Amino acid sequence: MASIFFANKSFYFAILLVFSFSVNLQGQTEKSTLTKIVELKSSSDFNPQNSDYIDLLLELAETNMRSNPDSTAILLKESYDLSIASQYKNGESIALSTYGYYYAERGETDKASEYNKKALEVANTYDLDDAKIAALNNIAIDFHFKGDYANALTKYLEALAVAEKINETRMMSVLSSNIAFLYSYNEDFDSAIIFQEKARQISLEAHNDDLLAVSTLGIAHLHMQKGNLEESERLLTNVIPSRS
């Protein structure tokens, strides 16, 4: 019993540690994005239809998604309108898929699905890989929420193939973790570990410490679910100091 208690105690402590780190990282990202927006707007030749400005608005919208949804709604409308006015198709698609994320967070899955499909149409029409990854990932999440795991897996794998094609390491790691979660939800822990290990390796090679911590924590949890408590504890002793 002591070993099980230690594993559970360590696991939940690690969750709190990674969550605390993620909140801190989100705050830093928001400040950095706001600083860049202020710098752009203060320039003498500022044009709100500038693609860099639109990208920053979209980045800030996503960062505020849970902490300030009202702000997200305002930022999304502005970025979408500016994208349409400037015919910035990447911004248009990302704005649509971020709307999908926004409505999914609010439990409006049908509306989320509608926006994500529109985002994917724009991405496919104009061959926009980054936007396509975002749309496919969100569509997969929509399917997952609806309990359609087969289609969720198909869309995650489609998104992962695009991310690998352009070597988008952050989304390669995120998508691999999402696939792992899908397998674990169906109690296929061996397949889940394979994809979570992939996410961990990608994060390690890309020196992305926050995703590395999350993926390592995920692997530890999967081993715990399989009853491999020693391996779970070994992984947790590595992930906890890395966030201290």
ABEGO torsion letter per residue (X at the ends): XAAAAAAAAAAAAAAAAAAAAAAAAAAAAAAAAAAAAAAAAABAABBAABAAAAAAAAAAAAAAAAABAAAAAAAAAAAAAAAAAAGBAAAAAAAAAAAAAAAAAAGBAAAAAAAAAAAAAAAAAAGBAAAAAAAAAAAAAAAAAAGBAAAAAAAAAAAAAAAAAAGBAAAAAAAAAAAAAAAAAAGBAAAAAAAAAAAAAAAAAAGBAAAAAAAAAAAAAAAAAAGBAAAAAAAAAAAAAAAX
